[in-house]
Amino acid sequence: MTAARGDDAGDAPPARRRWAVRVYALLWSPRTAMVVAGLITIGFLLFLPKGEDAPAHLYQTQVWREHGWRFWDNNWYAGRYSQINYSLMYYPLAALLTTMVVVVASVATSAGVFARIVTRQWGASARPAAALFTLMAPVPVLTGAYPFILGLALSLCALSALQGRRWWLTVLLGAAVALAHLLALLLLVCTLVGLALTHRGVLRPGPLRRVAIAYAVILAATLIPWRAFSTPGAQYPFQVFDLSVLIAYCLVGVALCWGRTELRPLLGVFLVYGLLGVGAFVVTSPLGANAGRLLQYLGAPLLLVPLTLRGFRPRAIAAVLLAGTLTWQLAPAAKGLQQSHSVLSSDEEFWFPVEAFLAEHGDPNHRVSIVATDQHWEAFYLARQGVPLTRGWYRQDDFPANADLYGTLTPAIYRTWLHRMAVKYVFLPEDTLDYSAMQEAELLQKGNVLPRIAEIGSWTVYEVPDATPIATPATSITVRAIDGEGVTVYARKAGRYRLRLRYTPYWRVVQGDACVMPTASWTTELRVSSPGIVSLQFQVGLSRLVRTVLGRPARCAQDTFMGPLPAGPSTGSSGGRPSVPTEVPRASSRTMGGSR
């Protein structure tokens, strides 16, 4: 018996090693990697809280399920472009197949295809990278970046098709990426440019040049909707620290690949990606810190390829580099997961008191202001019921529309903002708040800014005295109805009116004798020639689309002039137009929602 126990003990380490080898093979083998990543994703979706971006995508999915493609939404930010400048593919797929199916399929595809790409390119040396990505691929699910996950899967499929010299499939998949997610397309194009820098045959006549031309056409085609459906002043912040990390990562990648012939393709990718980061920092745009997505999603697996080929030497430095990159990748998801457990607003029942109050006191002439919760679930639970909100989820829209909330907020500036946004009721939740709502909550809790009118559940309700309505002057015009894509008003007499709806050149008068045009601020001017019902609807026609792209929006004819436009409330520190902050206080851009 003693001898037998000794033999078993001697066999245990080899047995454990055999199991480790089997598990390792499951992680890097393309087929089994898909299964493992898919199962992990199912577990995340079923048993963990939804990520910080989930409310936005769940709302857009429901909008598509009920209305199909909608390119405009009055329920966020007093009007914003929707779906057309984000994803035309994800929302219909999620509506038809469910979020679970699309996300799981996307993550599983990414894991399997990445394993195929790297092992085909670098053989057994790439197996650690493939195994690591199998475990990392489901992590973005914790942040709720569902459309980008789909775009990433399609991008990897396009690279795999290119690697297999399936030229037309490469082009078709590139077009699919453009429909799935514009940021994914930009990162795919940057990757292709990096690969082209290390391949001399791209510019020679042949299939590679035709693929390059096709991708140039696809990228140029995406500029049309970007031009036609862009929000003035839209931007996303990019902190110096985030840029420094991105540049450091790229420099490390370049150093590891330098002088190794087999790593030349990866060298080009690191170089171009670093240039993209610098460009996104220098040029203020909606891209901003979103340029860091490649590092955030693929950073450690990509770095592991040259580290493995170099034998992890020197080992201490290799360990530090890998650990640092993994920490950078996992930190946002870990922080978001921790916060999600403490967020009450993700529960539908949390919103029942607000819904009941609005059912009794709601008024189509005014908006509702929710002091923003940490993950902005108001953008889902209230907006899906057609409640027009002052805010939503995407920071790119929040900065130009609600810039006052990001600066020093005084009682006067806050009241001015409420009047400018046509708010009648403000709801303060007993829950974790978004960082940009902290000053707002402090002002309300002091009790000298707005009168408190109700305590309902976990909510305190405030009312704005003499609230400014959406349509002014209120003595001559009232809002009868407002929904996601339109508004109906009753004008008691002919004249010029101000609608506190964001102007878009695609407003069309579908009922009544009137026309619309932009004001000096972000609002819409309505010129009514005959009293009665006037209905505006968001409609994209070819002629309007062409004029907008060319910078020639339609304007009212001079003979519709009906006197001076009614003055709006004083705009405090913002002037007539909400200013765009040059810096975002108190928070790193990596912790903010609505990137995306």
C-alpha positions in Angstrom: 0.0 0.0 0.0 2.8 2.4 0.8 4.5 1.7 -2.4 1.3 2.2 -4.4 0.8 5.6 -2.7 4.3 6.5 -3.6 3.8 5.6 -7.3 0.6 7.6 -7.4 2.3 10.6 -5.9 5.1 10.2 -8.5 2.6 10.1 -11.3 0.6 13.2 -10.1 2.8 15.9 -11.6 2.8 14.4 -15.1 -1.0 13.8 -14.8 -1.5 17.5 -13.9 0.8 18.5 -16.7 -1.2 16.4 -19.2 -4.4 18.1 -18.0 -2.8 21.5 -18.3 -1.7 20.7 -21.9 -5.2 19.6 -22.8 -6.8 22.8 -21.4 -4.1 24.8 -23.2 -5.0 23.1 -26.4 -8.6 23.9 -25.9 -7.8 27.6 -25.6 -5.6 28.0 -28.7 -7.3 25.6 -31.1 -9.7 27.7 -33.3 -12.8 25.4 -33.0 -12.5 24.8 -29.3 -11.6 28.4 -28.6 -15.0 29.4 -30.1 -16.7 27.0 -27.7 -14.8 28.2 -24.7 -15.2 31.9 -25.4 -18.9 31.4 -26.2 -19.6 29.6 -23.0 -17.8 32.2 -20.9 -19.8 34.9 -22.7 -23.1 33.1 -21.9 -22.1 33.0 -18.3 -21.3 36.7 -18.2 -24.7 37.6 -19.8 -26.7 35.3 -17.6 -25.2 35.7 -14.2 -23.4 39.1 -14.1 -24.8 42.7 -14.2 -25.2 44.3 -17.6 -22.3 46.7 -18.6 -22.3 50.4 -18.5 -23.0 50.7 -22.3 -25.9 48.2 -22.2 -28.7 50.7 -21.6 -28.0 52.6 -24.8 -27.8 49.5 -26.9 -30.9 47.8 -25.3 -32.8 51.0 -26.0 -31.7 51.3 -29.6 -32.5 47.6 -30.1 -36.0 48.1 -28.8 -36.5 51.2 -31.0 -35.5 49.1 -34.1 -37.8 46.3 -33.0 -40.8 48.7 -32.8 -40.0 51.2 -35.6 -37.2 49.8 -37.8 -34.3 52.1 -38.6 -34.6 55.5 -37.0 -32.1 58.1 -37.8 -33.3 60.7 -35.3 -34.5 60.6 -31.7 -36.2 63.4 -29.7 -36.1 61.4 -26.5 -32.4 62.1 -25.8 -30.6 65.5 -25.7 -33.5 67.5 -27.2 -32.9 65.6 -30.4 -30.0 63.6 -31.8 -28.9 61.5 -34.8 -29.4 57.9 -34.0 -28.2 54.6 -35.4 -27.1 56.1 -38.8 -23.8 57.3 -37.3 -23.3 54.3 -35.0 -24.4 50.9 -36.3 -26.9 50.0 -39.0 -26.2 46.2 -38.6 -26.1 45.4 -34.9 -29.6 46.7 -33.8 -31.6 44.8 -36.4 -29.6 41.6 -35.7 -30.1 42.0 -32.0 -33.8 42.8 -32.4 -34.4 39.7 -34.7 -32.0 37.2 -33.1 -31.8 38.6 -29.5 -28.8 40.3 -27.9 -27.6 37.0 -26.4 -27.3 35.3 -29.7 -25.5 38.2 -31.5 -23.1 38.9 -28.7 -22.2 35.2 -28.0 -21.7 34.5 -31.7 -19.6 37.6 -32.1 -17.3 36.8 -29.2 -17.0 33.1 -30.2 -16.2 34.1 -33.8 -13.5 36.6 -32.6 -11.8 34.0 -30.5 -11.8 31.3 -33.2 -10.7 33.6 -36.0 -8.0 35.3 -34.0 -6.5 31.9 -33.1 -6.6 30.9 -36.8 -4.9 34.1 -37.9 -2.0 34.1 -35.5 -1.3 30.4 -35.6 -1.4 30.4 -39.4 1.0 33.4 -39.4 3.4 32.4 -36.6 2.8 28.7 -36.0 3.2 27.2 -32.5 4.8 30.4 -31.2 1.4 32.2 -31.4 -0.5 29.6 -29.4 0.0 31.5 -26.1 -1.5 34.6 -27.7 -4.4 32.6 -29.1 -5.1 31.0 -25.7 -4.9 34.3 -23.9 -7.3 36.0 -26.4 -9.8 33.1 -25.9 -10.0 34.1 -22.2 -9.9 37.9 -22.9 -12.4 38.0 -25.8 -15.5 37.8 -23.5 -14.3 40.7 -21.2 -15.7 43.5 -23.3 -19.2 42.0 -22.7 -18.8 43.3 -19.1 -18.8 46.9 -20.4 -21.8 46.3 -22.7 -20.0 47.4 -25.9 -22.1 45.1 -28.0 -22.0 46.8 -31.5 -18.2 47.1 -31.3 -17.9 43.4 -30.4 -19.8 42.6 -33.6 -17.5 44.9 -35.6 -14.4 43.4 -34.1 -15.6 39.9 -35.1 -16.2 41.0 -38.6 -12.9 42.8 -38.8 -11.0 39.6 -37.7 -12.9 37.7 -40.4 -11.8 40.2 -43.0 -8.2 39.8 -41.9 -8.5 36.0 -42.1 -10.0 36.2 -45.6 -7.1 38.5 -46.7 -4.6 36.1 -45.2 -6.3 33.3 -47.2 -6.2 35.4 -50.4 -10.0 35.4 -50.7 -10.0 38.9 -52.1 -13.7 39.5 -52.7 -14.7 38.1 -49.4 -12.2 40.5 -47.8 -13.9 43.4 -49.5 -17.4 42.2 -48.6 -16.5 41.8 -45.0 -15.0 45.3 -44.9 -18.3 46.6 -46.1 -20.0 44.6 -43.3 -17.7 46.1 -40.7 -18.7 49.6 -41.9 -22.3 48.7 -41.3 -21.6 47.2 -37.9 -19.4 49.8 -36.3 -17.5 52.8 -37.7 -14.7 52.7 -35.1 -14.1 49.0 -35.9 -13.8 50.0 -39.6 -11.3 52.7 -38.7 -9.2 50.2 -36.7 -9.4 47.6 -39.4 -8.2 50.2 -42.0 -5.3 51.2 -39.8 -4.4 47.5 -39.4 -4.5 47.1 -43.2 -2.3 50.2 -43.7 0.2 48.8 -41.2 0.3 45.5 -43.0 0.7 47.4 -46.3 3.7 49.3 -45.0 5.6 46.0 -44.7 4.4 44.4 -48.0 5.9 45.7 -51.1 3.3 44.3 -53.5 0.4 46.4 -52.4 0.9 49.2 -55.0 1.7 46.9 -57.9 -1.2 45.9 -60.3 -3.0 42.9 -58.9 -5.6 41.8 -56.4 -3.9 43.5 -53.4 -4.1 46.9 -55.0 -7.8 46.3 -56.0 -8.5 45.4 -52.3 -6.8 48.6 -51.2 -8.8 50.7 -53.6 -12.0 49.0 -52.5 -11.3 49.8 -48.9 -10.5 53.3 -49.8 -13.9 53.5 -51.4 -15.6 52.0 -48.4 -13.9 54.4 -46.0 -14.8 57.4 -48.3 -18.4 56.2 -48.4 -18.7 56.3 -44.6 -17.8 60.0 -44.8 -21.1 60.8 -46.4 -23.3 59.8 -43.5 -20.7 61.3 -41.1 -21.0 64.6 -43.0 -24.8 64.4 -43.4 -25.7 63.3 -39.9 -23.1 64.9 -37.6 -23.7 66.9 -34.4 -21.9 70.3 -34.3 -19.4 70.3 -31.5 -19.5 66.6 -30.9 -16.3 65.4 -29.2 -14.9 62.7 -26.9 -12.1 63.5 -24.4 -8.6 62.1 -24.6 -6.6 62.5 -21.5 -2.8 63.0 -21.6 -2.3 59.9 -19.4 -4.4 57.7 -21.7 -2.4 58.9 -24.7 0.9 58.3 -22.9 -0.1 54.7 -22.1 -1.1 54.1 -25.8 2.1 55.6 -27.1 4.2 53.6 -24.6 2.4 50.4 -25.7 3.1 51.1 -29.3 6.8 51.9 -28.7 7.2 48.7 -26.7 5.6 46.8 -29.6 7.8 48.4 -32.1 10.9 47.6 -30.0 9.9 44.0 -29.7 9.3 43.6 -33.4 12.3 45.5 -34.6 14.8 43.5 -36.5 12.7 40.3 -36.7 11.6 39.5 -40.3 8.7 37.3 -39.2 7.3 40.2 -37.0 7.4 42.9 -39.8 3.5 42.8 -40.3 3.0 43.4 -36.6 5.6 46.2 -36.6 3.6 48.1 -39.2 0.4 47.7 -37.1 2.1 49.1 -34.0 3.5 52.1 -36.0 0.2 53.0 -37.6 -1.8 52.5 -34.4 0.5 54.9 -32.6 0.0 57.5 -35.3 -3.7 57.1 -35.0 -3.5 57.8 -31.2 -1.5 60.9 -31.7 -4.0 62.1 -34.4 -7.0 61.4 -32.2 -5.4 63.4 -29.4 -4.4 66.4 -31.6 -7.6 66.7 -33.5 -10.7 67.2 -31.4 -13.4 64.9 -32.6 -15.9 62.2 -31.5 -13.1 59.7 -31.8 -11.0 60.9 -28.9 -10.0 58.2 -26.4 -11.9 55.6 -28.4 -8.8 55.3 -30.4 -7.5 53.1 -27.5 -10.0 50.3 -28.3 -7.3 48.2 -30.0 -5.1 48.3 -26.9 -8.1 47.8 -24.6 -9.4 44.7 -26.5 -6.3 43.1 -28.1 -3.4 44.6 -26.2 -2.0 41.7 -24.3 -2.5 39.0 -26.9 -0.8 41.1 -29.6 2.1 41.8 -27.3 2.4 38.2 -26.4 3.3 37.2 -30.0 6.7 39.0 -30.1 7.3 38.2 -26.4 6.9 34.5 -27.1 9.1 34.6 -30.2 11.8 36.3 -28.2 11.6 33.6 -25.5 10.3 36.1 -22.9 13.8 37.5 -22.4 14.6 39.3 -20.2 11.9 37.5 -18.2 11.4 40.2 -15.6 10.8 42.9 -18.2 8.5 40.6 -20.2 6.5 39.8 -17.1 6.1 43.5 -16.2 5.0 44.4 -19.8 2.5 41.6 -19.9 1.1 42.3 -16.4 0.8 46.0 -17.1 -1.1 45.5 -20.4 -3.4 43.0 -18.8 -4.1 45.3 -16.0 -5.0 48.1 -18.4 -7.3 45.8 -20.3 -9.1 44.4 -17.3 -9.4 47.5 -15.1 -12.3 49.2 -16.9 -14.4 45.9 -16.9 -13.5 45.2 -13.3 -14.4 48.7 -12.2 -17.6 48.6 -14.2 -18.6 45.2 -12.7 -17.9 46.5 -9.2 -20.1 49.6 -9.7 -22.8 47.6 -11.4 -23.4 45.6 -8.2 -24.1 48.8 -6.3 -26.3 50.5 -8.9 -30.0 50.3 -8.1 -31.2 52.0 -11.2 -30.6 48.9 -13.4 -33.6 47.3 -11.8 -36.8 48.1 -13.7 -38.8 48.4 -10.4 -36.6 51.3 -9.4 -38.3 53.4 -12.1 -41.9 52.6 -11.3 -42.4 55.7 -9.0 -41.1 58.0 -11.7 -43.3 56.4 -14.4 -46.3 56.7 -12.1 -45.6 60.3 -11.4 -45.2 61.2 -15.1 -48.4 59.3 -16.0 -50.3 61.7 -13.7 -48.3 64.9 -14.2 -46.6 64.5 -17.6 -46.8 67.3 -20.0 -45.8 67.2 -23.7 -44.8 70.9 -23.5 -41.8 70.1 -21.2 -39.0 67.7 -20.8 -37.9 65.7 -17.8 -34.5 66.0 -16.2 -33.2 62.9 -14.4 -30.1 63.7 -12.3 -27.9 61.2 -14.2 -27.5 57.8 -12.7 -24.1 56.1 -12.8 -24.9 54.0 -15.8 -27.7 56.1 -17.3 -30.5 53.6 -17.1 -32.9 56.4 -17.5 -31.8 56.4 -21.2 -33.4 53.0 -21.4 -36.3 52.7 -19.0 -37.8 56.2 -19.6 -36.8 56.9 -23.2 -38.3 53.6 -24.3 -41.7 54.9 -23.1 -41.3 58.1 -25.1 -40.3 60.4 -22.2 -38.3 63.3 -23.7 -35.1 63.6 -21.6 -32.5 66.3 -21.3 -29.7 63.8 -21.4 -29.1 60.3 -22.7 -25.9 58.2 -22.8 -23.4 59.3 -25.4 -20.9 61.8 -24.2 -20.3 63.0 -27.8 -23.8 64.4 -27.7 -23.8 65.4 -24.0 -20.8 67.8 -24.3 -22.3 70.2 -26.9 -25.8 70.0 -25.5 -25.2 70.1 -21.7 -21.8 71.7 -21.4 -22.9 73.7 -18.3 -23.1 70.6 -16.3 -19.4 69.9 -16.8 -18.1 73.3 -15.6 -18.6 75.2 -12.3 -22.4 74.9 -11.8 -24.0 77.8 -9.9 -27.7 78.1 -9.0 -28.1 80.7 -11.8 -26.4 78.7 -14.4 -28.4 75.6 -13.4 -31.7 77.4 -13.6 -30.8 78.8 -16.9 -29.9 75.4 -18.2 -33.3 74.0 -17.0 -35.2 76.8 -18.8 -33.1 76.4 -22.0 -33.9 72.6 -22.0 -37.6 73.2 -21.3 -37.6 71.2 -18.0 -40.6 71.2 -15.7 -39.7 68.3 -13.3 -36.3 67.2 -12.0 -35.9 63.8 -10.4 -33.1 63.1 -7.9 -32.5 59.4 -7.2 -31.1 57.8 -4.1 -28.5 55.9 -6.1 -24.9 56.1 -7.4 -24.7 59.1 -9.7 -22.7 59.9 -12.8 -19.6 62.1 -12.1 -21.1 64.9 -14.2 -24.2 65.0 -12.0 -22.5 65.5 -8.6 -22.7 69.3 -8.6 -26.4 69.1 -9.7 -27.3 66.8 -6.9 -25.4 69.1 -4.3 -27.4 72.1 -5.5 -30.7 70.4 -5.3 -30.0 68.9 -1.8 -29.2 72.4 -0.5 -32.9 73.2 -1.0 -32.6 76.8 -2.2 -32.5 76.2 -6.0 -35.8 74.5 -6.8 -38.8 73.7 -4.6 -39.2 70.1 -3.5 -42.7 68.9 -4.4 -42.7 65.1 -3.7 -40.9 62.1 -2.2 -41.7 59.0 -4.2 -39.9 55.7 -3.5 -36.2 56.3 -3.8 -36.8 59.6 -5.6 -37.1 63.3 -4.7 -39.1 65.4 -7.2 -38.4 69.1 -7.8 -40.4 71.5 -9.9 -39.0 74.4 -12.0 -41.0 77.6 -11.2 -42.5 79.2 -14.3 -40.9 76.5 -16.5 -40.2 77.4 -20.1 -42.0 75.2 -22.5 -40.6 73.5 -25.6 -42.5 75.9 -27.9 -42.5 79.6 -27.2 -44.1 82.1 -26.8 -46.5 79.9 -24.8 -49.4 82.3 -25.2 -49.5 81.6 -28.9 -48.3 78.0 -29.4 -48.5 74.7 -27.5 -47.1 71.2 -28.1 -49.8 68.7 -28.7 -47.6 65.6 -29.1 -43.9 64.7 -29.3 -42.4 61.3 -30.2 -39.0 60.0 -31.3 -39.1 61.5 -34.8 -41.7 64.2 -34.8 -43.5 67.0 -33.0 -47.0 68.4 -33.4 -47.9 71.9 -32.2 -51.0 74.2 -32.3 -50.3 77.8 -33.3 -53.0 80.2 -32.5 -51.8 82.8 -34.9 -49.2 83.2 -37.7 -45.7 84.2 -36.5 -42.2 83.1 -35.7 -41.7 80.6 -32.9 -38.8 79.0 -31.1 -38.8 75.2 -30.6 -36.4 73.9 -28.1 -35.6 71.0 -30.3 -32.2 70.5 -31.8 -32.3 71.7 -35.4 -31.8 69.2 -38.2 -32.0 70.0 -41.9 -34.2 66.9 -42.2 -37.2 68.5 -40.4 -40.1 68.5 -42.8 -43.5 70.1 -42.3 -46.0 67.3 -43.0 -49.0 69.2 -41.9 -49.8 72.9 -41.7 -48.5 76.0 -43.5 -45.1 76.6 -42.1 -41.3 76.2 -42.5 -38.3 75.6 -40.3 -34.8 76.9 -40.1 -31.9 76.9 -37.5 -31.5 79.7 -34.9 -28.3 81.2 -33.7 -28.2 78.6 -31.0 -29.0 74.9 -31.3 -32.8 75.4 -31.4 -35.3 75.3 -34.3 -37.1 78.3 -35.6 -40.7 77.6 -36.8 -42.3 80.2 -39.1 -46.1 79.7 -39.3 -48.0 81.4 -42.2 -51.5 80.3 -41.1 -52.7 79.4 -37.6 -53.7 75.8 -36.8 -52.0 72.4 -36.4 -48.4 72.1 -37.6 -46.6 68.8 -37.6 -42.8 68.3 -38.1 -41.4 65.0 -39.0 -37.8 63.8 -39.5 -37.6 62.7 -43.1 -34.4 62.1 -45.2 -34.9 62.9 -48.8 -32.2 62.6 -51.5 -32.2 66.3 -52.3 -32.0 67.3 -48.7 -29.2 64.8 -48.1 -27.2 66.2 -51.0 -27.7 69.8 -49.9 -26.6 68.9 -46.4 -23.5 67.1 -47.5 -22.6 70.1 -49.7 -23.3 72.5 -46.8 -26.4 74.0 -48.3 -29.3 73.4 -45.8 -32.8 74.5 -46.8 -34.0 77.8 -45.4 -37.3 79.5 -45.2 -38.2 81.9 -48.0 -38.1 85.6 -47.1 -41.8 86.1 -47.6 -42.5 83.8 -44.6 -41.0 86.4 -42.3 -43.5 87.1 -39.5 -41.7 89.4 -37.1 -39.0 89.0 -34.5 -38.3 85.6 -33.1 -39.3 85.4 -29.4 -36.4 85.7 -27.1 -35.4 82.7 -25.1 -34.3 82.8 -21.4 -30.9 84.1 -20.5 -28.3 81.5 -21.1 -25.9 82.4 -18.3 -22.3 81.5 -18.9 -23.0 79.6 -22.1 -24.3 82.4 -24.3 -26.9 81.3 -26.8 -25.0 78.1 -27.7 -23.8 75.6 -25.1 -20.1 75.8 -25.1 -17.9 72.7 -25.6 -15.5 72.0 -22.7 -11.9 71.7 -23.6 -11.2 69.5 -20.6 -13.3 67.0 -18.7 -13.0 67.5 -15.0 -12.6 64.8 -12.3 -12.7 61.7 -14.4 -10.5 59.8 -16.8 -12.0 59.2 -20.2 -11.5 55.5 -19.7 -14.1 55.5 -17.0 -16.8 57.3 -18.8 -19.7 55.8 -20.6 -21.1 56.7 -23.9 -18.0 56.3 -25.9 -19.1 54.4 -28.2 
